[in-house]
């Protein structure tokens, strides 16, 4: 049966990773094989490992989890000749507020991701993979278990895959509710059966990751891009995007737009066109106020900063990030005090508590913002919020501290008016 | 302590998925799957998971407090989780949560007297583009309005 998609696709999309979304039984291996499935794996098995990695480098694919690190380079850090077993860990802990794309890649096209994982296995001489899926996505864990069983049954996983002599085992692994476990070293601790707490780096996971062995960690979408890269060539993928920002990516748009949804566009797609034409513009003819470009960790953009191409470098240039692709659009009626508070409630809840600047910082920021929202704001709070946030930056093991500080710094800086208005309202209330 | 044959089969496979001597890796998945069957994380369950994963009960216990989906007291038969994070907040998630509190007569992490329903205000569950979102046990519901939530809850009540 053709599946009804969560949202209608847009004719303006460039569908590479989502090419099979909406096909009848798109999740089955049979459908996958009938639509280019495993062509890339057959090609990769004829290539030298260095050639595979070179092709990924040429594609200019950058990590789709949030950090945007060049994927080919990450692959090249794993010591292929290490006598230890090498592991592949797939980060399906999708938890960055605003992000809901990995769900679709697993739900509609699980074998595309499996093929990408197998190609990484060939490149790194790795023979075991662990798919770490957040616990809330139980239906997807069951779904992936079925897809994996199907691949085993037809010889696409297990021993001597397609007669190549290459063995690979893939397992699902459930999380149990923790944003922090999306951070790669915390994820590894969680995979090892512990509390998900970030590790000191170096050593990086490429050298000492899961069970102290060399480990490659990539996001679901990153692995899902690999088959197209190997099949059509890294250069073709790179050409879809902008220099150093290869290919397409799935953007999840939410908030105040007429057609929220997940859409695949080339890197460098103009943000305003995306909001207007693909996401259907802002309801009720209201004006744009702000955009969180790639998940709640990203510094917020004012409306007048949004006339930019959406690639990693263009967003970095204006002090923000493309992040995980979770774009949150806010119209002119949005109260930024409430936005800042809700974001900080999240980070205070999710801080693992390991590093004091993050644990205490997020809690104090939440308390100050809550007091402000409750009508007890003080004039000096605005500066205090900024100063406190700045003291967290770069002072923690992982990026959660920064992820909490950056949106706060940008909101109090760019939307100080919203805070001033609240103070004026509070004063009036007292006067009455 | 034994589980259903289905779960025993899952656990047997799970314990062989990790490298030799690394059974501790099964702690988190084993806890969450077992919780679904047992109802909550009891001290008996902690001992059992520790035995199977070849770690001390304390090593299991310290994990329980960390993960938000693991709980030491039983939730309702239907655990209603309403997201109020940023994407849901912008399109009525907070109002939806407040409506759920009134409808069920309980608050955050509380269980109704009859044990049928429990409620939790949750963090982002990955349904941002189809907000506001609610997850009841493991079933996602998208574009949820107060009316739609009423229908869902009434439907579950009737089904009993």
Boltz contact constraints between the chains, C-beta under 6 A:
constraints:
  - contact:
      token1: [A, 6]
      token2: [B, 130]
      max_distance: 6.0
  - contact:
      token1: [A, 94]
      token2: [B, 126]
      max_distance: 6.0
  - contact:
      token1: [A, 97]
      token2: [B, 85]
      max_distance: 6.0
  - contact:
      token1: [A, 97]
      token2: [B, 86]
      max_distance: 6.0
  - contact:
      token1: [A, 97]
      token2: [B, 124]
      max_distance: 6.0
  - contact:
      token1: [A, 98]
      token2: [B, 87]
      max_distance: 6.0
  - contact:
      token1: [A, 98]
      token2: [B, 128]
      max_distance: 6.0
  - contact:
      token1: [A, 100]
      token2: [B, 126]
      max_distance: 6.0
  - contact:
      token1: [A, 100]
      token2: [B, 127]
      max_distance: 6.0
  - contact:
      token1: [A, 100]
      token2: [B, 128]
      max_distance: 6.0
  - contact:
      token1: [A, 100]
      token2: [B, 129]
      max_distance: 6.0
  - contact:
      token1: [A, 103]
      token2: [B, 126]
      max_distance: 6.0
  - contact:
      token1: [A, 135]
      token2: [B, 32]
      max_distance: 6.0
  - contact:
      token1: [A, 135]
      token2: [B, 69]
      max_distance: 6.0
  - contact:
      token1: [A, 136]
      token2: [B, 125]
      max_distance: 6.0
  - contact:
      token1: [A, 138]
      token2: [B, 138]
      max_distance: 6.0
  - contact:
      token1: [A, 139]
      token2: [B, 138]
      max_distance: 6.0
  - contact:
      token1: [A, 171]
      token2: [B, 17]
      max_distance: 6.0
  - contact:
      token1: [A, 173]
      token2: [B, 29]
      max_distance: 6.0
  - contact:
      token1: [A, 174]
      token2: [B, 29]
      max_distance: 6.0
  - contact:
      token1: [A, 174]
      token2: [B, 32]
      max_distance: 6.0
  - contact:
      token1: [A, 176]
      token2: [B, 28]
      max_distance: 6.0
  - contact:
      token1: [A, 176]
      token2: [B, 32]
      max_distance: 6.0
  - contact:
      token1: [A, 176]
      token2: [B, 67]
      max_distance: 6.0
  - contact:
      token1: [A, 176]
      token2: [B, 69]
      max_distance: 6.0
  - contact:
      token1: [A, 176]
      token2: [B, 70]
      max_distance: 6.0
  - contact:
      token1: [A, 177]
      token2: [B, 67]
      max_distance: 6.0
  - contact:
      token1: [A, 177]
      token2: [B, 68]
      max_distance: 6.0
  - contact:
      token1: [A, 177]
      token2: [B, 69]
      max_distance: 6.0
  - contact:
      token1: [A, 178]
      token2: [B, 67]
      max_distance: 6.0
  - contact:
      token1: [A, 192]
      token2: [B, 25]
      max_distance: 6.0
  - contact:
      token1: [A, 193]
      token2: [B, 24]
      max_distance: 6.0
  - contact:
      token1: [A, 193]
      token2: [B, 25]
      max_distance: 6.0
  - contact:
      token1: [A, 193]
      token2: [B, 27]
      max_distance: 6.0
  - contact:
      token1: [A, 195]
      token2: [B, 63]
      max_distance: 6.0
  - contact:
      token1: [A, 195]
      token2: [B, 66]
      max_distance: 6.0
  - contact:
      token1: [A, 211]
      token2: [B, 19]
      max_distance: 6.0
  - contact:
      token1: [A, 211]
      token2: [B, 22]
      max_distance: 6.0
  - contact:
      token1: [A, 252]
      token2: [B, 128]
      max_distance: 6.0
  - contact:
      token1: [A, 252]
      token2: [B, 129]
      max_distance: 6.0
  - contact:
      token1: [A, 254]
      token2: [B, 87]
      max_distance: 6.0
  - contact:
      token1: [A, 254]
      token2: [B, 128]
      max_distance: 6.0
  - contact:
      token1: [A, 254]
      token2: [B, 129]
      max_distance: 6.0
  - contact:
      token1: [A, 254]
      token2: [B, 131]
      max_distance: 6.0
  - contact:
      token1: [A, 255]
      token2: [B, 87]
      max_distance: 6.0
  - contact:
      token1: [A, 255]
      token2: [B, 90]
      max_distance: 6.0
  - contact:
      token1: [A, 260]
      token2: [B, 129]
      max_distance: 6.0
  - contact:
      token1: [A, 261]
      token2: [B, 129]
      max_distance: 6.0
  - contact:
      token1: [A, 262]
      token2: [B, 129]
      max_distance: 6.0
  - contact:
      token1: [A, 296]
      token2: [B, 86]
      max_distance: 6.0
  - contact:
      token1: [A, 328]
      token2: [B, 86]
      max_distance: 6.0
  - contact:
      token1: [A, 328]
      token2: [B, 87]
      max_distance: 6.0
  - contact:
      token1: [A, 342]
      token2: [B, 86]
      max_distance: 6.0
  - contact:
      token1: [A, 342]
      token2: [B, 89]
      max_distance: 6.0
  - contact:
      token1: [A, 346]
      token2: [B, 85]
      max_distance: 6.0
  - contact:
      token1: [A, 346]
      token2: [B, 123]
      max_distance: 6.0
